[in-house]
Amino acid sequence: MRIILGITGASGIIYALRLIEELKKRGCEIYAIITEYGKKIMEHEMGMDEKELRKKVDVLYHENEMESSLASGSFDPDAMIIVPCSIKTLGSIASGIPSNLLTRAAMCSLKEGKKLILVLRETPLDLISLENMVKAKKAGVIILPAMPAFYHKPKDMDGIINYVVGKILEQMGIEHNLYKKWG
């Protein structure tokens, strides 16, 4: 599978890193795009710099690299996931404003009928953000907020993170054993 992975400045970079691990285990190609604020949050939350991220993915782009092949509908990913997805990025996608490589790749994913998953990480939500989620959903986006569950009785932080990453994988049709499903 060929995946575009967007990383924004919302809190929750750990979800992106765990997802990268799981996708790599399955032989996926990962074309990552990181925003400037995404880099700052990654350094703050994970103590990780861009060089370390570059080693984990196949290709790493910055949000301002609009000349990238990811800015074209002819790039053929199987899916695009933005995790964590900031409210700013949601708003740009919902409004059809491709102001950087990340939002342009998202718009290309939509226009080419590719799966686009936004893993929002914000609480509480204001009316504008809720309306933008509805607009994005109507356009075909999968809205997957980073909302952990507890029915699988996670024993630690990894169990909580794995639940959200498992939900992302399920939306892509990828089997996993990251958490025990209900029932």
Backbone hydrogen bonds, N-H to C=O, Kabsch-Sander energy under -0.5 kcal/mol:
donor,donor_aa,acceptor,acceptor_aa,energy
3,I,1,M,-0.6
3,I,29,E,-3.1
4,I,79,A,-2.2
5,L,3,I,-0.6
5,L,31,Y,-2.2
6,G,4,I,-0.5
6,G,81,I,-3.2
7,I,33,I,-2.7
8,T,84,P,-1.7
15,Y,12,G,-1.6
16,A,12,G,-0.7
17,L,13,I,-2.2
18,R,14,I,-2.4
19,L,15,Y,-2.3
20,I,16,A,-2.5
21,E,17,L,-2.0
22,E,18,R,-2.3
23,L,19,L,-2.9
24,K,20,I,-2.7
25,K,21,E,-2.0
26,R,22,E,-0.8
26,R,23,L,-0.6
27,G,24,K,-1.9
28,C,23,L,-2.3
29,E,1,M,-3.1
31,Y,3,I,-3.1
31,Y,29,E,-0.5
32,A,30,I,-0.7
32,A,59,V,-2.9
33,I,5,L,-2.6
34,I,61,Y,-2.4
35,T,7,I,-2.2
39,K,35,T,-2.1
40,K,36,E,-1.7
41,I,37,Y,-2.6
42,M,38,G,-2.4
43,E,39,K,-2.2
44,H,40,K,-2.3
45,E,41,I,-3.5
46,M,42,M,-2.1
47,G,42,M,-0.6
47,G,43,E,-1.1
48,M,42,M,-1.3
53,L,49,D,-1.7
54,R,50,E,-2.7
55,K,51,K,-1.2
56,K,52,E,-0.7
56,K,53,L,-1.4
57,V,53,L,-1.0
58,D,30,I,-1.5
59,V,30,I,-1.7
61,Y,32,A,-3.0
63,E,34,I,-1.3
65,E,62,H,-1.9
66,M,64,N,-1.8
68,S,65,E,-1.8
71,A,68,S,-1.7
72,S,69,S,-1.6
75,F,72,S,-1.4
78,D,2,R,-3.4
79,A,2,R,-1.2
80,M,115,K,-2.6
81,I,4,I,-2.7
82,I,117,I,-2.9
83,V,6,G,-2.6
83,V,81,I,-0.6
85,C,119,V,-2.8
86,S,84,P,-0.6
90,L,86,S,-2.3
91,G,87,I,-2.6
92,S,88,K,-2.1
93,I,89,T,-2.5
94,A,90,L,-3.1
95,S,91,G,-1.7
96,G,92,S,-0.5
96,G,93,I,-1.1
97,I,92,S,-3.2
99,S,97,I,-1.8
101,L,63,E,-3.5
104,R,100,N,-2.4
105,A,101,L,-2.8
106,A,102,L,-1.8
107,M,103,T,-2.2
108,C,104,R,-2.4
109,S,105,A,-2.4
110,L,106,A,-2.2
111,K,107,M,-2.7
112,E,108,C,-1.9
113,G,110,L,-1.5
114,K,109,S,-3.1
115,K,78,D,-0.8
117,I,80,M,-2.7
118,L,142,I,-2.8
119,V,82,I,-3.0
119,V,117,I,-0.6
120,L,118,L,-1.1
121,R,85,C,-1.1
130,L,126,D,-2.1
131,E,127,L,-2.7
132,N,128,I,-2.3
133,M,129,S,-2.1
134,V,130,L,-2.0
135,K,131,E,-2.5
136,A,132,N,-2.6
137,K,133,M,-2.7
138,K,134,V,-2.6
139,A,135,K,-1.2
140,G,137,K,-1.7
141,V,136,A,-2.4
142,I,116,L,-3.1
143,I,141,V,-0.7
144,L,118,L,-2.9
144,L,142,I,-0.7
146,A,120,L,-2.9
147,M,145,P,-2.4
153,K,150,F,-1.6
160,I,156,D,-1.3
161,I,157,M,-2.6
162,N,158,D,-3.1
163,Y,159,G,-1.1
164,V,160,I,-1.3
165,V,161,I,-2.4
166,G,162,N,-2.7
167,K,163,Y,-2.0
168,I,164,V,-1.8
169,L,165,V,-2.5
170,E,166,G,-2.4
171,Q,167,K,-1.6
172,M,168,I,-0.9
172,M,169,L,-0.8
173,G,170,E,-1.5
174,I,169,L,-2.6
175,E,173,G,-0.6
181,K,179,Y,-0.6
